[in-house]
Amino acid sequence: MTIRLRRKLLAWAPLVLLAALILGLFLRPSGTALERIQARGELVVVTRPSLTTVYGDENGSTGMEYELARGFAERLGVKLRLVEADDLATVQKLLLAGKADFAAAGLVITEQRRQQLRLTTPYQKVDTLVMYRLGEPRPNTLADLDGKSVAVVSGSSNADLLEQARAAQPELTLDVYTGTTVEQTLARVEEGEADYALINSNDYAIHRGLFPDLAAGFTVGADQGLAWAFAPGSDGSLYQAAQRYLTQQNAIGATEQLAKRFYGHVERFDLYSARSFIRHLDDRLPDYTNAFRDAAEDAGFDWRLLAAVAYQESLWDAGAISPTGVQGLMMLTNQTAREMGVTDRTDPAQSIHAGAAYLRKLHDRMPERIAEPDRTWLALAAYNVGFGHLEDARVLTQKQGGDPDRWQDVKQRLPMLAKPAYAGQLRYGPARGGQAVAYVRHVRGYYDLLVWAENSERHRPTLVAAAE
């Protein structure tokens, strides 16, 4: 190198260094991962739609994972955007490809996932259950699965668990069937294509009403944690924020309340009731779906809520008559029928529209300060026991230090309406308030089953076709 060339290079060196620094400032991502998310105003979460993660109801998206993720987005001051994947393998692929900030897909914490992903503290515990057809011998141990066929969701922790069992017991011979959803897995057993299925207990809680001919045999894995998953190698700022959020939600009982909301009030059908509901869902409800939809549009309710009320009242039997003389799909009394202008209580359209209008009337009579969903549950109680008796229960609730605007508080006092000790405090006299509590619980259960059915692969075609 000549002296002249060396001098030129030395002269240009500060300019080259300055240019590199400027270019680096433009190319280097600004701020932490958390700061970049807050700057763009959007949290992107990949999930696999299901009844235990995210699905649609009258208000849009809901589900255990959705509500948790939405709460986290609100905590960060940003909007939530979901990226939907068809299966668990795609969830992980999209996450590792940087297409989402994290995954919220009902992921069970396993050693294999710990090695591949960064997992948060668990927000819920589930068990792995072995499902079988009622009428067949109940399995009690893994040995009972020997020589049988078992269905699992592809890429799930239950598929891994099954492989671990086979490795630990080489003599165990199994035919394994995989599907992409829990519903497909359970359908294989129900239809006789597989002898058993492995699913999580939260999936069983939701699907048991849709698969009444299946039952849980025994537990393979207990107290397994569900967690959010982050791609490894990031700066950890978003992960730490999620950890703090989930830890706090667990500490204050918010995650437990969410679990109760989605699973706790599910109606515990006996075998006959569950089978009847599914049968009537297919052979009775389609006759009235359009009427429910029309009435719901007029009254401003979810049509599935009105259908749930009608099922509780009459099992969707237009000719139903109770021992007390109430009649029709919505079981209207003579007084209510006259009040709502009904000329024939057994006419399905009149009964449905009148029942919907009456429920709306009760709903609107509630104080404006009462928010949803308490407002609807209180209105349903009034539909059953009468508005005056509900008001008596709300007064008792307030006298005893409860919140008269919260269903959880009021439902504890409704049974008191039938007790002589409280007779002097009741403006509208005694009533079977405990029956109203059961009524609301049943309607909520039927409503959830209808929402889940419309989100399912098996029943959605029937419900959609009936409305066309």
TORBA-52962 format. One line per 5 residues: for each residue x, y negated, z of C-alpha. Coordinates in pm, 1 decimal. Layout:
TORBA-52962
X Y Z ~ ...
end
This chain:
TORBA-52962
0.0 0.0 0.0 ~ 145.9 -337.4 -98.3 ~ 182.8 -627.3 142.9 ~ -62.7 -830.9 -66.3 ~ -331.2 -557.3 -50.6
-280.7 -513.2 321.4 ~ -330.9 -886.4 374.9 ~ -650.9 -883.3 169.5 ~ -789.6 -591.9 371.2 ~ -704.3 -763.4 697.9
-872.7 -1078.8 575.7 ~ -1191.7 -892.5 479.2 ~ -1202.3 -676.5 794.8 ~ -1399.9 -921.4 1014.7 ~ -1658.3 -967.0 739.0
-1695.0 -590.2 689.0 ~ -1733.5 -539.7 1064.0 ~ -1994.9 -815.0 1082.8 ~ -2186.7 -665.2 789.9 ~ -2182.4 -322.4 956.3
-2314.8 -466.8 1280.1 ~ -2596.0 -649.1 1099.3 ~ -2687.9 -337.8 899.9 ~ -2684.4 -131.8 1217.8 ~ -2929.6 -369.2 1380.1
-3173.6 -319.6 1093.7 ~ -3130.6 56.9 1074.4 ~ -3129.5 134.5 1447.1 ~ -3479.8 192.7 1593.1 ~ -3562.1 -89.6 1827.6
-3647.0 -4.0 2186.3 ~ -3736.1 327.7 2346.6 ~ -3991.7 573.5 2214.0 ~ -4244.1 437.6 2463.4 ~ -4176.0 77.7 2360.6
-4215.1 163.7 1991.1 ~ -4553.5 326.7 2057.9 ~ -4672.1 25.4 2252.8 ~ -4545.2 -204.6 1978.0 ~ -4739.6 -21.7 1707.0
-5046.3 4.2 1932.1 ~ -5113.7 369.6 1862.1 ~ -5045.4 703.0 2034.0 ~ -5043.5 995.8 1789.6 ~ -5131.6 1333.9 1937.2
-5145.5 1665.6 1751.6 ~ -5407.6 1915.0 1865.9 ~ -5598.4 2221.8 1753.9 ~ -5973.2 2149.5 1767.8 ~ -6160.8 2391.1 1992.0
-6420.7 2385.8 2267.2 ~ -6144.3 2364.2 2530.5 ~ -5939.2 2090.9 2358.9 ~ -6141.5 1850.7 2140.4 ~ -6484.2 1875.5 1978.7
-6773.0 1645.1 1892.3 ~ -7079.1 1554.1 2097.9 ~ -7332.3 1270.1 2089.8 ~ -7067.7 1009.0 2172.3 ~ -6804.3 1130.2 1926.7
-6495.6 1323.3 2031.1 ~ -6471.6 1486.6 2372.2 ~ -6309.6 1786.6 2539.7 ~ -6065.2 1845.3 2824.2 ~ -5751.2 1765.5 2621.9
-5913.2 1472.2 2445.3 ~ -6027.9 1302.2 2765.3 ~ -5684.7 1341.5 2925.6 ~ -5504.5 1210.0 2617.2 ~ -5749.0 920.3 2581.9
-5688.2 826.2 2943.1 ~ -5312.6 830.4 2883.6 ~ -5347.5 610.1 2576.0 ~ -5555.0 363.7 2777.3 ~ -5287.4 366.4 3047.2
-5030.6 269.3 2782.5 ~ -5261.7 3.4 2639.7 ~ -5282.1 163.0 2294.0 ~ -5533.5 347.2 2077.0 ~ -5542.5 724.9 2046.9
-5513.8 891.1 1705.8 ~ -5550.2 1266.5 1673.2 ~ -5375.1 1481.8 1415.3 ~ -5563.8 1809.6 1378.1 ~ -5394.3 2141.7 1303.7
-5559.0 2470.6 1209.9 ~ -5345.1 2690.4 1435.1 ~ -5083.5 2678.5 1709.9 ~ -4793.8 2739.0 1471.0 ~ -4891.4 2428.1 1274.3
-4922.9 2228.1 1596.9 ~ -4560.8 2304.2 1681.3 ~ -4444.5 2248.1 1322.9 ~ -4603.5 1901.6 1306.0 ~ -4464.1 1808.5 1646.6
-4107.1 1909.2 1560.1 ~ -4135.9 1731.8 1224.2 ~ -4207.6 1404.6 1403.8 ~ -4566.9 1379.2 1280.7 ~ -4696.2 1325.6 1635.6
-4572.1 1181.3 1963.1 ~ -4671.3 1494.6 2154.7 ~ -4900.9 1796.7 2141.3 ~ -5213.4 1843.7 2352.2 ~ -5353.0 2177.5 2238.4
-5421.5 2389.5 2546.0 ~ -5064.4 2519.2 2548.6 ~ -4981.6 2770.7 2820.2 ~ -4636.3 2725.6 2974.6 ~ -4418.2 3018.6 2868.7
-4043.4 3075.8 2877.4 ~ -4028.5 3080.9 2498.9 ~ -4201.1 2743.0 2476.5 ~ -3970.7 2603.0 2745.3 ~ -3676.4 2691.0 2523.3
-3826.3 2525.9 2215.4 ~ -4015.8 2228.0 2355.3 ~ -4017.3 1985.2 2644.6 ~ -4323.7 2070.3 2856.7 ~ -4492.2 1851.9 3116.8
-4612.9 1947.7 3459.4 ~ -4928.4 2161.8 3432.8 ~ -5263.5 1984.4 3449.4 ~ -5477.4 2299.4 3470.8 ~ -5432.4 2665.7 3562.2
-5586.9 2951.9 3365.5 ~ -5587.4 3331.3 3375.1 ~ -5556.3 3571.6 3083.4 ~ -5859.5 3800.4 3068.9 ~ -5913.4 4127.7 2886.2
-6255.2 4115.1 2719.0 ~ -6467.4 4416.7 2627.4 ~ -6816.1 4500.5 2497.5 ~ -7082.0 4564.2 2757.4 ~ -7192.0 4925.2 2737.4
-6835.6 5043.1 2674.8 ~ -6605.4 5165.3 2955.5 ~ -6463.8 4872.1 3146.5 ~ -6082.1 4846.4 3122.6 ~ -5904.6 4808.6 3456.7
-5533.7 4834.5 3370.2 ~ -5304.8 4802.8 3068.5 ~ -5301.0 5181.9 3050.7 ~ -5668.8 5168.2 2951.1 ~ -5565.2 4978.3 2636.7
-5344.2 5263.2 2517.2 ~ -5447.2 5382.4 2172.7 ~ -5699.3 5099.6 2135.1 ~ -5718.6 4788.3 1918.2 ~ -5669.2 4446.5 2077.3
-5746.0 4103.1 1925.5 ~ -5548.9 3788.6 2013.2 ~ -5509.0 3436.4 1877.0 ~ -5202.3 3419.7 1655.8 ~ -4911.9 3228.8 1809.3
-5080.4 3207.8 2150.2 ~ -4928.0 3287.8 2486.6 ~ -5164.6 3584.7 2499.6 ~ -5004.3 3726.7 2184.4 ~ -4663.8 3686.8 2352.3
-4797.2 3846.1 2670.2 ~ -4922.7 4145.0 2475.3 ~ -4584.5 4189.2 2309.0 ~ -4413.4 4173.1 2647.7 ~ -4646.2 4444.8 2777.2
-4562.7 4666.3 2480.7 ~ -4190.4 4609.0 2534.0 ~ -4217.9 4695.0 2903.9 ~ -4422.4 5006.8 2828.9 ~ -4292.3 5154.6 2499.3
-4537.1 5439.9 2530.5 ~ -4825.3 5191.1 2495.7 ~ -4963.6 5217.0 2141.4 ~ -5186.9 4934.7 2024.6 ~ -5337.5 4807.8 1702.4
-5313.8 4430.4 1726.3 ~ -5551.5 4202.7 1533.5 ~ -5477.4 3830.9 1512.6 ~ -5705.6 3538.5 1438.4 ~ -5668.7 3162.3 1435.2
-5943.0 3085.1 1689.3 ~ -6082.9 3225.2 2011.7 ~ -6419.1 3257.3 1842.4 ~ -6275.2 3479.0 1568.1 ~ -6100.7 3687.2 1832.7
-6417.7 3743.1 2035.4 ~ -6622.3 3810.1 1722.3 ~ -6391.1 4101.3 1636.8 ~ -6478.6 4267.0 1966.1 ~ -6848.6 4186.4 1946.7
-6871.2 4330.2 1595.6 ~ -6672.9 4642.5 1683.2 ~ -6365.7 4561.0 1475.4 ~ -6151.3 4559.9 1790.0 ~ -6190.7 4731.0 2126.4
-6059.5 4445.7 2339.9 ~ -5949.3 4081.4 2323.5 ~ -5716.0 3869.2 2531.5 ~ -5835.1 3512.2 2597.7 ~ -5785.7 3243.9 2861.1
-6033.6 3200.0 3143.9 ~ -6130.4 2846.9 3037.2 ~ -6220.0 2981.0 2692.2 ~ -6430.2 3249.2 2857.5 ~ -6614.8 2990.5 3067.3
-6727.5 2810.1 2753.2 ~ -6780.6 3105.1 2519.0 ~ -6958.8 3339.1 2758.8 ~ -7297.9 3192.6 2671.3 ~ -7228.4 3231.8 2299.6
-7106.4 3591.2 2336.6 ~ -7343.9 3742.6 2596.0 ~ -7257.5 4100.4 2500.5 ~ -6895.0 4058.7 2609.8 ~ -6751.8 4058.0 2961.0
-6414.6 4023.0 3134.3 ~ -6252.2 4350.7 3235.4 ~ -5938.5 4257.7 3427.5 ~ -5676.0 3984.2 3455.0 ~ -5340.4 4030.1 3283.6
-5178.1 3697.8 3374.2 ~ -5291.0 3471.7 3658.7 ~ -5239.7 3102.4 3737.8 ~ -5074.4 3008.2 3411.2 ~ -5024.6 2636.2 3363.9
-5149.2 2434.1 3066.4 ~ -4918.3 2149.0 2963.5 ~ -4848.3 1886.2 2700.8 ~ -4550.7 1949.0 2472.1 ~ -4287.3 1703.8 2344.5
-4018.4 1754.9 2086.3 ~ -3671.6 1799.8 2240.2 ~ -3402.4 1539.9 2183.3 ~ -3609.2 1224.4 2223.4 ~ -3505.4 955.0 2469.5
-3751.5 1083.5 2728.1 ~ -3931.8 755.3 2795.3 ~ -4270.7 874.5 2669.1 ~ -4224.8 1213.5 2832.0 ~ -4152.6 1052.6 3169.4
-4458.2 827.5 3132.4 ~ -4672.0 1135.6 3059.4 ~ -4525.1 1314.7 3359.3 ~ -4613.9 1024.8 3588.1 ~ -4964.0 1004.5 3442.4
-5042.2 1377.1 3477.4 ~ -4888.7 1395.1 3824.8 ~ -5105.6 1104.8 3937.0 ~ -5418.3 1249.5 3773.7 ~ -5356.1 1577.4 3954.9
-5292.6 1400.6 4285.4 ~ -5615.3 1196.9 4280.2 ~ -5822.4 1494.8 4165.8 ~ -5905.2 1348.9 3823.0 ~ -5798.2 1659.7 3631.0
-6000.8 1876.6 3868.3 ~ -6305.8 1656.6 3809.1 ~ -6257.1 1686.2 3433.4 ~ -6241.5 2064.0 3464.0 ~ -6565.2 2061.3 3665.1
-6723.6 1835.1 3406.0 ~ -6649.8 2070.8 3120.0 ~ -6668.8 2407.1 3294.9 ~ -6811.2 2367.6 3644.2 ~ -7181.3 2319.9 3570.5
-7203.4 2575.8 3289.0 ~ -7515.7 2777.8 3350.0 ~ -7428.6 3121.9 3483.5 ~ -7666.9 3314.0 3264.4 ~ -7762.8 3663.7 3355.3
-7739.4 3910.4 3068.1 ~ -8106.8 3883.8 2970.4 ~ -8110.0 3501.9 2970.9 ~ -7792.4 3474.1 2765.2 ~ -7909.1 3722.1 2505.1
-8246.8 3548.9 2486.3 ~ -8088.4 3209.2 2434.2 ~ -7869.7 3329.7 2145.7 ~ -8161.3 3513.1 1986.3 ~ -8390.2 3210.5 2016.9
-8113.6 2983.1 1888.6 ~ -8121.1 3176.8 1562.8 ~ -8488.8 3266.7 1524.2 ~ -8685.1 2986.1 1696.6 ~ -8483.4 2667.9 1702.4
-8452.4 2631.4 1320.7 ~ -8831.2 2584.4 1302.2 ~ -8808.9 2269.5 1514.9 ~ -8462.9 2126.9 1443.4 ~ -8590.6 1856.4 1208.1
-8859.8 1750.5 1455.1 ~ -8600.1 1722.4 1731.7 ~ -8373.8 1517.1 1505.7 ~ -8657.4 1281.4 1404.1 ~ -8774.0 1233.4 1763.1
-8416.9 1178.9 1880.3 ~ -8364.0 908.7 1621.1 ~ -8683.8 732.1 1730.0 ~ -8610.5 760.3 2102.7 ~ -8235.4 706.6 2087.9
-8125.1 1043.3 2227.6 ~ -7904.2 1324.5 2108.9 ~ -8135.1 1578.3 1941.2 ~ -7956.3 1859.2 2122.0 ~ -8050.2 1706.2 2457.2
-8417.3 1707.9 2357.3 ~ -8381.5 2065.6 2234.3 ~ -8223.1 2161.1 2567.4 ~ -8516.4 2008.0 2756.6 ~ -8761.1 2197.0 2536.5
-8578.1 2525.5 2589.0 ~ -8585.3 2479.8 2965.1 ~ -8953.4 2392.2 2947.2 ~ -9084.2 2651.6 2701.1 ~ -8802.1 2863.3 2551.8
-8896.4 2687.4 2223.2 ~ -9240.3 2847.7 2229.7 ~ -9498.4 2600.9 2094.4 ~ -9783.5 2800.1 2245.9 ~ -9638.8 2823.7 2596.3
-9876.5 2753.9 2887.7 ~ -9764.7 2739.8 3250.0 ~ -9972.8 2854.9 3550.0 ~ -10026.2 2487.5 3636.5 ~ -10172.9 2407.4 3294.7
-9888.4 2222.1 3124.1 ~ -9855.4 2316.0 2757.7 ~ -9643.2 2310.9 2445.2 ~ -9275.3 2286.8 2360.9 ~ -9214.1 1999.8 2604.2
-9468.5 2124.8 2861.8 ~ -9663.3 1800.1 2888.1 ~ -9926.2 1753.2 3157.8 ~ -10268.6 1625.7 3054.9 ~ -10189.9 1291.3 3214.0
-9857.3 1251.3 3033.8 ~ -10013.2 1361.8 2705.1 ~ -10285.7 1097.5 2735.4 ~ -10028.5 834.7 2836.4 ~ -9817.2 912.4 2527.9
-10114.1 936.1 2288.3 ~ -10097.2 1312.1 2227.5 ~ -10414.3 1471.8 2090.8 ~ -10285.5 1829.7 2071.6 ~ -10018.5 1940.4 2319.2
-9959.5 2262.1 2124.5 ~ -9868.0 2072.9 1807.2 ~ -9483.1 2096.1 1796.1 ~ -9421.5 1757.3 1635.4 ~ -9658.3 1573.4 1873.9
-9513.9 1749.4 2176.5 ~ -9151.2 1680.8 2081.4 ~ -9207.0 1313.9 1995.1 ~ -9414.7 1253.7 2306.5 ~ -9162.1 1428.5 2530.5
-8879.3 1224.9 2380.6 ~ -9072.7 899.1 2418.5 ~ -9161.4 982.0 2778.4 ~ -8798.7 1062.4 2863.2 ~ -8698.8 731.5 2704.1
-8957.1 551.8 2916.6 ~ -8812.4 704.5 3233.7 ~ -8460.4 631.6 3115.3 ~ -8544.4 264.6 3057.6 ~ -8710.5 228.8 3398.8
-8378.8 297.8 3570.6 ~ -8193.7 -9.9 3699.5 ~ -7969.4 -152.3 3428.1 ~ -7661.5 -113.0 3646.5 ~ -7678.8 268.6 3630.8
-7425.8 387.0 3374.3 ~ -7413.6 701.7 3166.4 ~ -7416.3 992.1 3207.6 ~ -7577.1 941.5 3552.7 ~ -7862.8 748.0 3393.7
-7959.4 1044.4 3175.5 ~ -7930.4 1302.3 3455.0 ~ -8151.0 1086.9 3680.8 ~ -8404.9 1042.3 3400.5 ~ -8415.4 1420.0 3350.9
-8478.5 1468.2 3723.2 ~ -8764.3 1219.0 3700.3 ~ -8903.2 1406.9 3397.8 ~ -8927.8 1712.9 3619.4 ~ -9022.6 1582.0 3963.8
-9172.6 1241.7 3881.8 ~ -9025.5 892.5 3890.1 ~ -9168.3 806.5 4231.8 ~ -9020.0 1114.6 4395.5 ~ -8684.0 1039.9 4236.3
-8701.8 690.1 4385.0 ~ -8765.2 843.4 4728.0 ~ -8450.3 1051.6 4686.0 ~ -8251.5 746.1 4580.6 ~ -8374.0 554.7 4887.8
-8270.0 845.6 5111.9 ~ -7932.7 849.4 4939.5 ~ -7876.5 481.7 5013.6 ~ -7990.3 515.7 5376.7 ~ -7741.8 797.1 5428.7
-7449.2 602.1 5286.4 ~ -7448.1 756.8 4940.9 ~ -7462.7 589.0 4603.5 ~ -7822.0 590.1 4472.1 ~ -7690.1 530.2 4120.7
-7475.2 845.2 4109.4 ~ -7632.6 1178.9 4020.9 ~ -7378.9 1367.4 4233.4 ~ -7503.2 1180.0 4542.6 ~ -7874.9 1180.5 4461.1
-7890.1 1552.1 4384.4 ~ -7777.1 1624.9 4740.3 ~ -8085.4 1443.1 4877.0 ~ -8349.4 1567.8 4634.5 ~ -8399.9 1898.0 4826.0
-8477.4 1688.9 5136.1 ~ -8806.4 1580.8 4975.8 ~ -8953.2 1920.3 5066.4 ~ -8840.7 1912.6 5431.5 ~ -9096.6 1804.0 5696.4
-8825.1 1616.1 5887.3 ~ -8811.8 1355.0 5609.1 ~ -9186.6 1330.1 5540.3 ~ -9218.2 997.7 5723.2 ~ -8953.9 838.0 5503.0
-9114.3 930.7 5171.3 ~ -9329.8 668.2 5006.2 ~ -9457.3 913.0 4742.2 ~ -9494.2 1215.7 4966.1 ~ -9320.5 1554.9 4968.0
-9196.5 1717.6 4648.2 ~ -8994.6 2014.0 4527.4 ~ -8677.3 1815.0 4480.6 ~ -8454.4 2121.5 4482.9 ~ -8632.2 2238.8 4170.4
-8537.9 1912.3 3997.4 ~ -8171.1 1971.2 4080.1 ~ -8186.7 2316.2 3921.8 ~ -8378.2 2171.3 3628.1 ~ -8104.3 1917.8 3546.7
-7834.3 2181.6 3589.7 ~ -8012.9 2414.4 3348.1 ~ -8073.5 2141.4 3088.4 ~ -7707.7 2040.1 3104.7 ~ -7608.1 2401.4 3054.3
-7836.3 2446.1 2754.3 ~ -7721.3 2113.5 2610.1 ~ -7356.8 2215.3 2633.8 ~ -7433.7 2549.7 2471.6 ~ -7608.5 2372.9 2184.4
-7316.2 2133.9 2138.2 ~ -7071.1 2423.7 2145.6 ~ -7289.2 2626.7 1909.4 ~ -7298.8 2341.7 1658.3 ~ -6918.5 2320.7 1682.3
-6882.4 2696.7 1640.5 ~ -6817.7 2895.5 1325.4 ~ -7099.4 3143.1 1389.1 ~ -7397.0 2915.4 1465.3 ~ -7313.9 2588.7 1291.8
-7432.4 2711.5 948.5 ~ -7773.7 2798.7 1092.8 ~ -7815.9 2466.3 1272.7 ~ -7695.4 2262.8 976.0 ~ -7909.5 2455.4 727.4
-8216.4 2407.6 943.8 ~ -8172.0 2031.1 922.7 ~ -8133.2 2020.5 545.2
end
